[in-house]
Amino acid sequence: MSEEHDDLPPWAAVVPDIEQPSIARVYDYLLGGYHNFESDRQVADKTLQVYPDMALASQVSRAFLRRVTNYLLDQGIKQFIDIGSGIPTLGHIHEIAQGRDPENRVVYVDIDPVAVSHSKAILKDKANTLVFQADARDPNTVFATVEAEEALDLQQPTAVLFIALLHFIPSDQEVLDLLAAYRRPLASGSYIALTHGTYENAPPGVADGLMQLSASARHPAKYRKHDDLVKFFAEMTLMDPGIVPTPLWRPESPDDLFYDEPERSLAYAGVGQSL
């Protein structure tokens, strides 16, 4: 790391290049966190210029994470793998799941070194919780690490979550292959939950503006439509209410953020159970 960055906080020491924005850190900034750098804030601010609701949409995504975790717990799930977990700030899976039963197990996986470093620091004394760095596109390494660390019992039903991640994989076939690879080692009765960005029904001009930003990004996004996502659950039983705008997936109250204008979330959500 160059001398001009010698004043960085300790959690930043693992970052090889702070000038390179990170999806996890951009999301942290949008949620009001502080584990981000100027390069991340610039990306987020440009996004907010095109779509000022993006920070609120990030809150909607976090609210879905809470709801879906509670739903899965209600179905008897006691093991969770969060792929592309980012930085586990307030209200993340381990707090929800282990708040209900300390024996529930949670695995966080992310490619970003800051997300992993910070996660390890805040969870170092947390039982039944594992954090490690891996590429979401390498499920073999993910499951090999889980088994080597004996973090989960894959003979028991498990939930795998892909929150705001799969739209960074442009090939539909690659997403299908990836979901199959994550599904294959899981016990019968396991679940896959995901959210996915969309421009369907976006406010006028927003889709074009965000697509222009995405085209120049390090990890361009492919924002899919509702019908595109249906095939991602083809080998699973899709749980009610199906694939819906994120605020409408089992909402808690009509007062939920974006409940009356769900298209403002720019995302769909769905949960499938393995056959």
NORHUWO-V359049 format. One record per run of one state. SS is the DSSP state (a for helix, b for strand, c for the rest). FROM is the first residue (numbers start at 1). LEN is the number of residues. Records with the same first field share a line. If there is no record, write none. Layout:
BEGIN
SS->FROM-LEN / FROM-LEN
END
This chain:
BEGIN
c->1-2 / 6-4 / 13-10 / 31-7 / 51-3 / 75-4 / 84-9 / 101-4 / 111-2 / 124-5 / 134-5 / 149-10 / 163-3 / 169-3 / 185-6 / 198-8 / 216-10 / 234-2 / 239-5 / 249-13 / 266-1 / 275-1
a->3-3 / 10-3 / 23-8 / 38-13 / 54-21 / 93-8 / 113-11 / 139-10 / 166-3 / 172-13 / 206-10 / 226-8 / 246-3 / 262-4
b->79-5 / 105-6 / 129-5 / 159-4 / 191-7 / 236-3 / 244-2 / 267-8
END
